[in-house]
Amino acid sequence: LSTPIDKSIKLDKKIIKDAIVRHLHCSLGTDENKANNHAWWKATCAAVQEQVLEQLRKTQKSHYLNDTRAVHYFSAEFLMGRLMSNNLHNLGMFEQTQQALTELGVNLTDIMEEEPDMALGNGGLGRLAACFIDSLATLDLPAVGYGLHYEHGLFRQEIKNGEQIERPDSWRDYGNPWEICRPESIQEIPLYGYVETKYGDNGRIKKEWHPGLIVKGLPWDIPVVGYGGKTVNVLRLWQSQASDYFNWDVFNAGGYLDAQKENVQAETISKVLYPNDETEAGKELRLIQQYFFSACSLKDIIRRYKRAHGDNWSRFSSQVVIQLNDTHPAIAIPELMRILLDRAELDWDTAWAISSNTFAYTNHTLLPEALEKWPARMFEKILPRHLEIIYEINHRFMLEVEKVWPGNVAMKQKLSIIEEGSDKMVRMGNLSVVGSFKVNGVAEIHSALVKKNLFPEFDHMWPGKLTNVTNGITPRRWLKACNPKLSNLIDDKIGSDWPLDLNKLQELANYADNAKFQKQFMQIKFENKQALAIEIKALTGIDVDPKAIFDVQIKRLHEYKRQHLNLLHIMALYRRLLANPNYDMHPRVFIFGAKAAPGYKLAKDIIYAINQVATRINNDKRVNGKLKVVFLPNYRVSLAEKIIPAADVSEQISTAGKEASGTGNMKLSLNGALTIGTLDGANIEIAEEVGDENIFIFGLTVDEIDALHKTGYNPFDYYDNNREIKAILDWLETDYFTPGKPGALASLKHSLLEGGDPYKVLADFESYSAAHEKVDAAYKDTTRWAKMAILNSAKMGKFTSDRSIKDYVERIWKLEACKVDE
Ligand code: 26Q
């Protein structure tokens, strides 16, 4: 792959200004005097969208004429955030637009705040998909993102009396200026019903699925602008609708009112994003969502393929590669088999060769409770033909297992796609491995553990199938757009082509010891902290001092991510300060952002505990401004963009072996925050890049956690032998943090003791506390800290999502770039 050079479109300021005003008048029916920020935002979006659509048309023409192989990224989640700033930067129009608006008396930063986040995802997996489609377009690779057009994205979080309240997210209430509805490409999707076995003329058995319900899939296209503004790919999201003419199976005729019920059911499919991540929900609607978007997307791909190749399937898998973002779209595997067998009437082996050379699967978790399983009975009801096909895939796979491990029943049970038991279950991970030509983990350690612990026998059966592609992040959004001051400083120092070639940041290392550069770098960090302090005040009413260390933990709330380890340590600092008002520490602000799955009781208890401890500490004069705790409500992409540039310390403290990769760790380090972290996920690779002297590593390793687990971990050993740990846990049971409500925080203590402390919080506490003392000492040495921070930014080149995508292209997709003509 060649690295594109600067190819930004230079658009005249005057043209932009005219376009904005034209849209204000002609699209929005208002004028310069009446328009509020929302109207200006919409008019500006419309002006930008004109440029975007022009490039989209050119890109599609070019891909069509070249009949290119393309990747199709199937993902139940795309956490896009806001698009205006990103599109302006990628089109190279940011400055001109800013100036055009200034001349119109409008502030671009203000109107960008009008844009609701597109929060069609939970966290890391969804944001990864968004970074990947940015990189695919930037690298001029033919690609389509496929997902669900949720009416409501991830819930909006409010904090009331310290507790999380979930409110609906309505991101499209006032219209989304970026999306284009494509009714000409509607698909029809069958559900329920039964399978009829027929005998064809040649005596061959034919299966015919008689669905009980058909729903429509209406595609919405979001243009994805590559950096440089040449390639514009699409993200195609499916909205479910009632099918107007076929709501009825022959056995299910009914009246008009009943039909309305079915309409509601059809339209429920794309209503809401499931807010659980890492734990399986097992709900029927979720399976229908998965099938709905996978089936719509496959039909869309096949329609496009047939336009070029007719009924000749022989080139399908050389033109089409489908990447499964976790097992959520794995139902696409039996769906493609169904189309090839029942519709195209290919024989099994031909169909299987096509299908299994089309799919590749990315695994994002090792947690057993997060591996998707569906009850076979649920499958039978919703997708009866698919269950038959899955049984046949499994039958043939079991014959392969028999060849490798003859007579080994236990092995067959272990590897089977079907989990036997009183309630048979379909294991989507096993189906994905069997039905794909490549499987990857998302960081070196994670991929090694996928091979060693999760799928060792698959690795043995198909050497080379399991591989690694370490995650990455787009530096366009996560440095250039979110941290303009630092970006400008970097431009001045090393030139402005680093967003396309992040390894260029290496050159900053030459200035790591330069006093003037250190000063500039830290001054920008300070100004970013001042801006965040204002935001914190506005959102929470809490005053924080930008001279304090801003210590940040921002991610979904999970026991394995151990926000409670952070909290216990904060309580320890508080206690030390109360015991000794002269306790020597640089002032610190601990900042949290985290949503808990609505049904995850302990996660919500931890949010409550953080807020209660925060209130007590923030209002205690005795800590003398040395300690503040801030929980920022409604953590989301647009809030991350404000926190990350202002962070001094990045908390990456998961139990070793539990965080597949992490990507926030990369964003924070890129913006000059120092990591305090365990040897887990991509932290290990970050440490390799920045060097051990520029990161604060603590805690047990994967092997040590394993060993501890095997010898029998007893959290009471730590409670009984460490006075500080005992005091803190006992403190949780008093009403010190919850006046008048003793025991309100007891569930936390309980989970760490009687609950067995499944994520080894207490085992890592001392080491974590010691690492924090090193953080404190390092910060006091301002020269040393500045150098370390600069080196973090300088060494993050590896973690651009462009590198991840190049790895996917080389190791899995085998794609070629396709330049778009002027
Ligand atoms: C599954 C079934 C039913 C309902 C919801 C889900 C569901 C939804 C989202 C399961 C998992 C997720 C998201 C998982 C996720 O974000 N994983 C993270 O992926 C990142 C990108 O690879 C990694 O960096 C993180 O380590 C990993 O936790």
Residues whose N, C-alpha, C, O or C-beta is under 5 A from the ligand:
A	BS01	26Q	N122 G123 G124 L125 G126 L128 Y274 N276 D277 E278 T279 E280 A281 R286 H364 V442 E659 A660 S661 G662 T663
